[in-house]
Amino acid sequence: MRRNLFDDLAVLFFRFIGDYFRVRAGEVSNSIQKKQNNIVAIVNRFLENLYIYICCGRYIVNAKSMLGVLSMPEFDKGELHIHTDNEKECEKILLQLLEADLLMDTNDSVKHSIYDITTFGEILIDFTSQNLNEDGQMLYARNPGGAPANVAVAASRLGAHTAFIGKAGNDMHGEFLRSVLQKEKVDTKGLLLDDQYFTTLAFVDVNASGERTFSFARKPGADTKIKKEEIDVDVVDHTSIFHVGSLSLTDQPSRDTTFYAVKRAKNKGSIISYDPNYRASLWTSEETAMKHMRSLISYVDVMKISDEETELLTGYKEVEKAAEALFRQGVKIVAVTLGGNGAYIYCKEGGGIIPGFAVEHVADTNGAGDSFWGGFLYKLSKAGEKPEDLTKEEIAKYAEFGNAVASLCVEKKAAIPAMPCLEQVKERMAGK
């Protein structure tokens, strides 16, 4: 009796990438290196337009090439990627590889072989104001921060499989940030620690109403020094949603690296997400900020801005006009956060306000927008639909979910420590 491929692999991910299917077929072990003759012989039996790669970290080799397979370094686990427009051929090769014991058990690995959300950009330390000491001096608490890192953690706590790409200093703060992401189950193989530059620091004063003012130590910070050749392309190439902010656009080489990563992810079929997150003190002028922050919009599928950024990004103060302007530039879904009033969404079916949730006490608004967007992207990743195919009603539900996430976040101090889990969000929504 013929074996059922889907029984063997439990879960297979099929995603349209241009004219091809991408199939992530689970993990392979270094037994491939011991049996390189077998794998090369098997894959070369198939069609010329069937592309098969063995991937481990930054190493990607053609599985049809004996020299390529032999050049792989020692590794414990890697991944097998198959690109083809012929599903039957894909099934045949997977069955043969399974029968030859060249694939490991895939029950867990396949489920996590494609990242739901990958975020790129700054990761830093937020020294958040607490209380005054006996001498009247302000005390600050060290908290992990950086908008892209916040989004990755927010989505991870809700249940998404997330990754982060960026750079911090090889110092006590960088080590701390990496440990936090790992604890939050965010993949960190794309996070580099640099010996030459220190981790960016942000000092955050929070007033009685929870509003923030920032002062940065970043001249330069390690996050601005990430280079194109340092990007882990295996992460970029295999994520459903690729999210960036604008702080990586303030300096070189991170600006060019941002565009490189965004273009690569888009070419591989990822949904591109963008949150400008304007911080005036990190730019040489408002005009420069406007130029560079706007330059990314043409690549973007889904975008979040605050009501304070509308004029800077579009020339319109009015939320409705700003959202429509971004849509006309090619953004499929626009979300404008309105603080405690919720969010305004705009798509092909028009726009509307999605009310926020009542909050008894706002402790800290730091991370509120990031938590909203992390919740929104989590729902988008689970939908498995192209942004342009979603209805206004569906998008409104994602925004409502994001509002619930944000309402829980602002009730606690700091960003990442305040991110809620899925059960907390469900309870908040049920109690509305």
C-alpha positions in Angstrom: 0.0 0.0 0.0 1.3 3.4 -1.0 2.4 5.6 2.0 0.7 8.9 2.4 3.2 11.7 2.4 1.2 13.8 4.7 0.9 11.0 7.2 4.7 10.8 7.2 5.5 14.5 7.5 2.5 15.6 9.6 2.6 19.1 8.3 3.9 20.5 5.1 4.0 24.2 4.2 3.1 25.1 0.7 3.5 28.8 -0.3 3.2 30.4 -3.7 6.4 32.2 -4.5 6.1 33.6 -8.0 5.6 30.5 -10.2 7.0 28.1 -7.7 5.9 26.2 -4.6 8.3 26.4 -1.7 8.2 23.2 0.4 9.9 23.1 3.7 10.4 19.4 4.2 11.7 19.1 7.7 15.1 18.7 9.2 18.1 16.9 7.9 21.1 15.7 10.0 24.8 15.6 9.4 24.1 12.0 8.3 23.7 13.7 4.9 27.4 14.3 4.9 28.0 10.7 5.6 25.6 9.7 2.9 26.3 12.5 0.4 26.5 10.1 -2.5 22.9 8.9 -1.8 21.3 12.3 -1.5 23.1 13.7 -4.6 22.1 10.5 -6.6 18.5 10.8 -5.5 17.9 14.4 -6.2 19.6 14.3 -9.6 17.0 11.8 -10.8 14.4 14.6 -11.0 13.5 17.4 -13.3 16.0 20.1 -14.1 13.6 22.8 -13.0 13.4 21.2 -9.5 15.7 23.1 -7.2 16.8 21.5 -3.9 19.0 23.1 -1.2 20.5 22.0 2.1 20.5 24.9 4.5 22.2 25.5 7.8 22.5 29.0 9.2 24.2 31.1 6.5 25.2 28.1 4.5 23.0 27.2 1.5 24.2 24.6 -1.0 22.7 23.0 -4.1 21.8 19.4 -3.0 22.5 18.3 -6.6 26.1 19.3 -6.4 28.5 16.8 -4.8 31.0 19.6 -4.2 28.4 21.7 -2.6 27.3 19.0 -0.2 30.9 18.2 0.7 31.6 21.8 1.4 29.0 22.0 4.2 30.4 22.4 7.7 29.6 20.0 10.4 26.1 20.6 11.8 23.6 19.0 14.1 20.4 20.0 12.3 19.7 21.7 9.0 16.8 22.1 6.7 15.9 20.7 3.2 14.3 23.2 0.9 12.5 22.1 -2.3 11.4 24.6 -5.0 9.2 23.3 -7.8 6.1 24.0 -9.8 5.4 20.2 -9.9 3.8 19.0 -6.6 4.0 15.3 -7.8 7.7 15.5 -8.3 8.1 17.1 -4.9 6.2 14.2 -3.3 8.3 11.6 -5.1 11.6 13.1 -3.9 10.4 13.5 -0.3 9.3 9.8 -0.2 12.6 8.6 -1.5 14.5 10.7 1.0 12.4 9.4 3.8 12.9 5.8 2.7 16.7 6.4 2.5 16.7 7.8 6.1 18.0 11.1 5.0 15.2 13.0 6.7 14.7 13.1 10.5 11.3 12.9 12.2 9.5 16.1 11.1 6.6 16.4 13.4 8.0 19.4 15.3 10.6 20.7 12.8 8.2 21.1 10.0 5.7 23.0 12.1 8.4 25.6 12.8 10.3 25.4 9.6 8.8 28.7 8.3 8.8 31.7 10.5 5.5 33.4 11.0 7.1 36.8 11.6 10.6 38.0 11.3 11.5 41.4 12.5 14.6 43.4 11.5 16.1 46.5 13.1 17.2 48.0 16.4 17.4 46.2 19.7 18.4 48.3 22.7 18.2 48.9 26.4 15.4 51.0 27.8 16.4 52.6 31.1 12.9 53.4 32.3 12.4 55.9 35.1 11.1 54.4 38.3 11.1 56.3 41.6 13.4 58.9 43.4 16.0 57.7 45.9 16.4 59.2 49.3 18.7 61.9 47.7 16.0 62.9 45.2 17.8 61.2 42.3 15.8 59.3 39.7 16.2 55.5 39.6 16.1 53.7 36.3 15.2 50.1 35.6 17.0 48.2 32.8 14.5 46.8 30.3 14.9 45.2 26.8 13.6 47.4 24.0 13.7 48.4 20.4 10.4 48.5 18.4 11.2 45.5 16.1 12.3 43.4 19.1 9.1 44.4 20.9 7.0 43.3 18.0 8.8 39.9 17.8 8.2 39.3 21.5 4.6 40.5 21.4 3.8 38.0 18.6 5.8 35.2 20.2 3.9 35.5 23.5 0.7 35.1 21.5 1.9 31.9 19.9 3.6 32.9 16.7 7.0 31.5 15.6 9.1 34.6 15.4 12.7 35.5 14.6 14.8 38.7 15.1 17.6 40.0 12.8 19.8 42.8 14.1 23.0 43.7 15.9 23.9 44.7 19.5 27.2 45.2 21.2 29.2 42.3 22.5 28.8 43.6 26.0 26.7 43.0 29.1 23.7 44.6 27.5 23.9 42.7 24.3 24.2 39.4 26.1 21.2 40.4 28.2 19.1 41.2 25.2 19.9 37.9 23.5 19.0 36.0 26.6 15.7 37.8 26.8 14.7 37.0 23.2 15.7 33.4 23.7 13.6 33.2 26.9 10.7 34.6 24.9 11.2 31.9 22.2 12.3 34.4 19.6 14.8 32.8 17.2 18.1 34.7 17.6 20.4 33.1 15.0 20.1 36.4 13.1 21.2 38.5 16.1 24.8 39.5 16.0 27.0 40.8 18.9 29.6 43.2 17.7 33.0 43.7 19.5 33.5 47.2 18.0 30.3 49.0 18.9 28.3 49.2 22.1 24.6 48.4 22.5 22.3 51.4 22.0 20.9 52.8 25.2 17.6 54.8 25.6 16.7 56.6 28.8 12.9 56.9 29.1 11.1 59.2 31.4 7.5 58.4 32.1 5.1 61.0 33.4 2.1 60.6 35.6 -0.2 59.9 32.6 2.2 57.2 31.2 3.5 59.4 28.3 7.2 59.2 27.5 10.3 61.3 26.6 13.4 59.7 25.2 17.2 60.4 25.4 19.5 58.1 23.3 23.1 57.0 23.7 23.7 55.9 20.1 26.8 57.6 18.4 27.0 55.0 17.0 25.1 52.1 18.4 25.8 48.6 17.2 22.3 48.4 15.6 23.3 51.0 13.0 26.4 49.0 11.9 24.8 45.8 10.6 26.0 45.0 7.0 24.3 43.3 4.1 26.7 40.4 4.2 25.9 39.8 7.9 22.2 39.1 7.2 21.2 35.5 7.8 19.5 35.0 4.5 18.0 31.6 5.5 15.8 33.5 8.0 14.9 36.3 5.6 14.1 33.8 2.8 11.7 31.7 4.8 9.4 34.0 6.7 5.7 34.7 6.0 5.8 38.3 7.3 9.0 40.4 7.3 8.7 43.5 9.6 10.9 46.6 9.8 11.0 49.9 11.5 12.6 53.2 10.5 15.4 53.6 13.1 17.6 51.4 10.9 17.3 54.0 8.2 18.9 56.8 10.2 22.5 55.7 9.5 24.8 53.7 7.3 25.4 50.8 6.7 22.1 49.8 8.4 20.1 51.9 5.9 21.3 50.0 2.9 21.0 46.7 4.8 17.4 47.4 5.5 16.6 47.9 1.8 18.6 44.8 0.9 16.6 42.7 3.4 13.2 44.1 2.5 13.8 43.6 -1.2 15.1 40.1 -0.7 12.1 39.2 1.5 9.6 40.6 -0.9 11.2 38.8 -3.8 10.9 35.6 -1.8 7.2 36.1 -1.3 7.1 37.6 2.2 4.4 40.1 3.3 6.3 43.3 4.1 5.3 45.1 7.3 6.5 48.6 8.3 6.2 50.8 11.4 8.0 54.1 10.9 8.3 54.8 14.7 9.7 58.4 14.4 12.3 59.5 17.0 13.3 63.1 16.1 16.5 63.1 18.1 18.0 60.3 16.1 17.7 62.2 12.8 19.8 65.1 11.6 16.6 67.0 10.5 12.9 66.5 10.0 13.4 66.8 6.2 16.0 64.0 6.3 13.7 61.8 8.4 10.8 62.5 6.0 12.9 61.6 2.9 14.2 58.3 4.2 11.1 57.1 6.1 8.9 57.7 3.0 11.4 55.9 0.7 10.5 52.5 2.1 6.7 52.8 1.5 6.7 51.5 -2.1 7.8 48.1 -0.9 5.3 47.8 2.0 2.1 45.6 2.1 0.9 46.4 5.6 1.8 49.5 7.6 1.2 50.9 11.0 1.7 54.6 11.9 0.7 56.7 14.9 -1.7 59.7 14.6 1.4 61.9 15.4 3.2 60.6 12.3 0.6 61.1 9.6 1.7 64.5 8.4 5.4 63.5 8.4 4.7 60.4 6.3 2.0 61.7 4.0 1.7 65.4 4.2 -1.8 65.1 5.7 -2.7 65.6 9.4 -6.1 64.1 9.0 -6.0 60.4 9.8 -8.4 59.4 7.0 -6.6 61.3 4.3 -3.2 60.0 5.5 -4.4 56.4 5.4 -5.9 56.8 1.9 -2.7 58.4 0.7 -0.6 55.5 1.9 -3.1 53.1 0.2 -2.7 54.9 -3.1 1.0 54.3 -2.8 0.5 50.6 -2.8 0.1 49.7 0.9 -2.7 47.1 1.1 -3.6 47.6 4.8 -3.0 50.8 6.8 -3.5 51.0 10.5 -3.2 54.4 12.3 -3.0 54.1 16.1 -5.1 56.6 18.1 -3.8 56.0 21.6 -6.6 55.1 24.0 -9.2 55.7 21.2 -8.1 52.6 19.3 -7.1 52.5 15.7 -8.2 53.6 12.3 -7.9 51.0 9.5 -8.0 51.5 5.7 -8.1 48.9 2.9 -9.6 48.4 -0.5 -13.1 48.5 1.0 -12.5 51.8 2.8 -11.7 52.8 6.3 -13.1 53.0 9.8 -12.3 53.4 13.5 -11.9 50.3 15.7 -12.5 51.4 19.3 -10.0 50.7 22.0 -10.5 48.9 25.3 -11.1 50.7 28.6 -8.0 50.8 30.8 -8.3 51.6 34.6 -4.8 53.0 34.9 -2.1 53.7 32.3 1.3 52.8 33.9 3.5 53.2 30.8 2.7 53.7 27.1 6.1 52.4 26.0 5.6 49.5 23.7 1.8 50.2 23.2 2.1 50.6 19.4 4.5 47.7 19.1 2.1 45.4 21.1 -0.8 46.5 19.0 1.1 45.7 15.8 2.5 42.4 17.2 -1.1 41.3 17.9 -2.3 42.5 14.5 0.6 40.6 12.7 -0.1 37.5 14.8 -3.7 37.4 13.5 -2.5 38.2 9.9 0.0 35.3 10.1 -2.6 32.9 11.2 -5.0 33.9 8.5 -2.7 32.7 5.8 -4.1 35.1 3.3 -2.6 37.9 1.2 -3.4 41.3 2.7 -5.2 42.4 -0.5 -7.6 39.5 -0.2 -8.8 40.3 3.3 -12.1 42.0 3.8 -12.6 45.2 5.9 -14.5 43.1 8.5 -11.6 40.6 8.8 -9.0 43.5 9.2 -11.2 45.1 11.8 -11.1 42.0 13.9 -7.3 41.9 13.7 -7.2 45.5 14.8 -9.6 44.8 17.6 -7.4 42.0 18.8 -4.4 44.4 18.6 -6.2 47.0 20.6 -6.8 44.3 23.3 -3.1 43.4 23.4 -2.1 47.1 23.7 -4.6 47.8 26.5 -3.0 45.1 28.6 0.5 46.3 27.7 0.0 49.9 29.0 -1.2 48.7 32.4 2.3 47.6 33.3 5.7 49.4 33.1 8.2 48.8 30.3 7.5 47.2 26.9 8.7 43.6 26.7 7.9 42.7 30.3 4.4 44.0 29.9 3.5 42.0 26.7 0.5 39.8 27.4 -0.1 36.1 26.5 -3.0 34.8 24.4 -5.2 33.8 27.3 -5.0 37.3 28.8 -6.0 38.8 25.5 -8.9 36.5 25.1 -10.1 37.4 28.7 -9.8 41.1 27.9 -11.9 40.7 24.7 -14.5 38.5 26.4 -14.9 41.2 29.1 -15.4 44.1 26.8 
